[in-house]
Amino acid sequence: MIGRRALWILAGLLVAGGTLAQSAGSPVRLRGTIDDVSGDTIRLTLHDGTTASARLSPNVRIVWLTEAQLSDIKLGSYVGTAAVPLADGRLKALEMQVFPESMRGVGEGTRDWDLGPGSSMTNGTVGSLVADEGRTITIAYKGGEKKVLVPDDVPVVTYEPADRTAFAAGAHVLVNGVRTADGSIVASSVSVGKDGLVPPM
């Protein structure tokens, strides 16, 4: 069973895209479904229909992603969002993550992401919330803030601890890892969608 402290550390690595591992190779994310797991190798069919495999590092971190609700986003909530820029200077959320209180502070800040041109990942505290044509929230983090339009139909998720028993064939996953000099991928963390959920980030 993963304790709260371990989950906090895990989520930091997941949301930051495996920051600690980046020094060992080029960071990479794999999005797809599990075909099988053999020993320490996880094999996937990616969203574009191609296949890939990754070696699970000895200390690989594993987490469930579970469905949450827009109503879970409140003033003071610690959240994350993959988003794209709008012409008015706001961001438009592609997904929202609502973190449990034990994970407050993980991945704080804003950084480039890979869900389309100009996409970013921003983690911080909800400082304001206005319900108008969806929700517009302000996400505040050390050194700045972002205004984010959250559409009514945006997927919302939260985190739960998991282990390798979550690796079922057909489960949807997001794998964060590094591509080593020989071209192989080493997974530092795996987010598994619970009950068929597709990781939206």
C-alpha positions as CSV (number, residue, x, y, z in Angstrom):
1,M,0.0,0.0,0.0
2,I,1.4,3.4,-1.0
3,G,1.3,6.0,1.8
4,R,0.4,9.6,1.4
5,R,4.0,10.8,1.4
6,A,4.9,8.2,-1.3
7,L,1.9,9.3,-3.4
8,W,2.9,12.9,-3.1
9,I,6.3,12.2,-4.4
10,L,4.9,10.0,-7.1
11,A,2.5,12.6,-8.4
12,G,5.3,15.2,-8.5
13,L,7.2,13.0,-10.9
14,L,4.1,12.2,-13.0
15,V,2.9,15.7,-13.4
16,A,6.4,17.1,-14.0
17,G,7.0,14.5,-16.6
18,G,9.7,12.6,-14.8
19,T,12.0,15.6,-14.0
20,L,14.4,13.5,-12.0
21,A,14.8,11.1,-14.9
22,Q,15.5,13.7,-17.5
23,S,19.2,13.8,-16.7
24,A,19.5,10.1,-17.8
25,G,18.1,10.6,-21.3
26,S,15.5,12.3,-23.5
27,P,12.1,12.5,-21.8
28,V,9.2,10.7,-23.6
29,R,5.5,10.1,-22.9
30,L,3.6,7.1,-24.3
31,R,-0.2,7.1,-24.4
32,G,-2.1,4.0,-25.3
33,T,-3.4,0.7,-24.0
34,I,-1.6,-2.2,-22.4
35,D,-1.1,-5.3,-24.6
36,D,0.9,-7.3,-22.0
37,V,3.5,-7.1,-19.3
38,S,6.3,-9.6,-19.3
39,G,8.8,-9.4,-16.4
40,D,9.8,-5.7,-16.4
41,T,8.7,-4.9,-19.9
42,I,5.3,-3.3,-20.6
43,R,4.1,-3.5,-24.2
44,L,1.5,-1.0,-25.5
45,T,-0.6,-0.1,-28.5
46,L,-0.4,3.6,-28.9
47,H,-3.3,5.9,-29.8
48,D,-2.0,6.2,-33.4
49,G,-2.2,2.4,-33.8
50,T,1.6,1.8,-33.6
51,T,3.2,-0.3,-30.9
52,A,5.9,0.4,-28.3
53,S,7.5,-1.1,-25.3
54,A,9.1,0.3,-22.2
55,R,11.2,-1.3,-19.5
56,L,9.9,-0.6,-16.0
57,S,12.6,0.9,-13.8
58,P,13.2,-0.8,-10.5
59,N,11.5,2.0,-8.6
60,V,8.7,2.7,-11.2
61,R,5.9,4.7,-9.7
62,I,2.3,3.6,-10.5
63,V,-0.9,5.5,-9.9
64,W,-4.6,5.2,-10.7
65,L,-6.4,8.0,-12.4
66,T,-10.0,8.1,-11.4
67,E,-12.9,10.3,-12.6
68,A,-13.7,13.5,-10.7
69,Q,-16.2,16.3,-11.2
70,L,-16.1,19.9,-12.1
71,S,-17.8,20.6,-8.8
72,D,-14.6,19.3,-7.1
73,I,-12.8,22.4,-8.4
74,K,-13.2,25.0,-5.7
75,L,-11.5,28.1,-4.4
76,G,-8.3,27.0,-2.8
77,S,-8.2,23.7,-4.6
78,Y,-4.8,22.5,-5.8
79,V,-5.2,21.6,-9.5
80,G,-3.3,20.9,-12.7
81,T,-4.4,21.5,-16.3
82,A,-3.1,20.7,-19.8
83,A,-4.2,23.7,-21.8
84,V,-3.9,25.6,-25.0
85,P,-3.7,29.4,-25.5
86,L,-6.7,31.5,-26.5
87,A,-6.6,34.8,-28.4
88,D,-7.7,36.8,-25.3
89,G,-4.6,35.6,-23.3
90,R,-6.4,33.0,-21.3
91,L,-5.7,29.3,-21.5
92,K,-8.4,26.7,-22.5
93,A,-8.3,23.6,-20.4
94,L,-8.0,20.3,-22.3
95,E,-8.3,18.4,-19.0
96,M,-8.3,19.1,-15.3
97,Q,-6.6,17.3,-12.4
98,V,-7.9,17.9,-8.9
99,F,-5.2,16.8,-6.4
100,P,-6.0,15.4,-2.9
101,E,-4.8,17.7,-0.2
102,S,-1.9,15.4,0.6
103,M,-0.5,16.2,-2.8
104,R,-0.7,20.0,-2.7
105,G,2.4,21.6,-4.2
106,V,3.4,18.9,-6.6
107,G,4.7,20.1,-10.0
108,E,3.9,23.7,-9.1
109,G,4.4,26.1,-12.0
110,T,3.9,26.1,-15.7
111,R,5.8,24.2,-18.5
112,D,5.5,23.1,-22.1
113,W,3.4,20.0,-22.8
114,D,2.8,17.8,-25.8
115,L,-1.0,17.8,-26.4
116,G,-0.8,20.2,-29.4
117,P,0.8,23.4,-30.6
118,G,1.4,25.8,-27.7
119,S,0.1,23.4,-25.1
120,S,1.3,23.7,-21.5
121,M,0.8,22.1,-18.1
122,T,0.1,24.4,-15.2
123,N,-0.2,23.3,-11.6
124,G,-1.2,25.7,-8.8
125,T,-4.0,26.9,-6.4
126,V,-7.4,28.1,-7.6
127,G,-7.4,31.8,-6.6
128,S,-10.7,32.8,-8.3
129,L,-13.6,31.1,-10.0
130,V,-16.2,32.7,-12.2
131,A,-19.1,30.7,-13.7
132,D,-19.7,32.2,-17.2
133,E,-19.7,30.3,-20.4
134,G,-18.1,27.4,-18.5
135,R,-15.8,28.3,-15.6
136,T,-12.9,30.8,-15.7
137,I,-10.4,30.1,-12.9
138,T,-7.2,31.7,-11.9
139,I,-4.4,29.2,-11.1
140,A,-1.8,30.8,-9.0
141,Y,1.7,29.4,-8.5
142,K,5.1,30.8,-7.3
143,G,6.1,33.6,-9.6
144,G,2.9,33.9,-11.6
145,E,-0.7,32.9,-12.4
146,K,-2.8,31.8,-15.4
147,K,-6.4,32.5,-16.2
148,V,-8.0,29.3,-17.6
149,L,-11.3,28.7,-19.3
150,V,-12.6,25.3,-18.1
151,P,-15.3,24.1,-20.6
152,D,-18.3,22.3,-19.1
153,D,-17.3,19.1,-21.0
154,V,-13.7,19.0,-20.0
155,P,-12.5,15.7,-18.5
156,V,-11.6,15.9,-14.8
157,V,-9.5,13.4,-12.9
158,T,-7.9,12.8,-9.5
159,Y,-5.2,10.4,-8.2
160,E,-5.3,7.2,-6.2
161,P,-2.3,4.9,-5.2
162,A,-1.8,1.7,-7.3
163,D,0.7,-1.1,-7.9
164,R,1.5,-3.5,-10.7
165,T,-1.8,-5.3,-10.2
166,A,-3.3,-2.3,-12.1
167,F,-1.5,-3.5,-15.3
168,A,-4.4,-5.3,-17.0
169,A,-4.5,-5.9,-20.8
170,G,-6.6,-3.2,-22.4
171,A,-6.1,-0.7,-19.6
172,H,-5.4,2.9,-20.8
173,V,-2.1,4.3,-19.6
174,L,0.2,7.3,-19.7
175,V,3.8,6.3,-19.4
176,N,6.4,8.9,-18.5
177,G,10.0,7.9,-19.1
178,V,13.3,8.5,-20.9
179,R,14.7,7.3,-24.2
180,T,18.2,6.1,-23.7
181,A,21.2,6.3,-26.0
182,D,20.3,2.9,-27.6
183,G,16.8,4.0,-28.4
184,S,15.0,2.0,-25.7
185,I,12.5,3.5,-23.3
186,V,12.8,3.2,-19.5
187,A,9.5,4.0,-17.7
188,S,9.8,6.0,-14.5
189,S,6.1,6.3,-13.9
190,V,2.8,4.9,-15.2
191,S,-0.7,6.4,-14.8
192,V,-3.4,3.8,-15.3
193,G,-7.0,4.8,-16.0
194,K,-9.3,3.1,-13.5
195,D,-12.5,1.4,-14.8
196,G,-11.7,2.1,-18.4
197,L,-10.8,5.8,-18.0
198,V,-8.5,7.2,-20.6
199,P,-5.8,9.5,-19.1
200,P,-6.7,12.9,-20.6
201,M,-3.3,14.5,-20.1
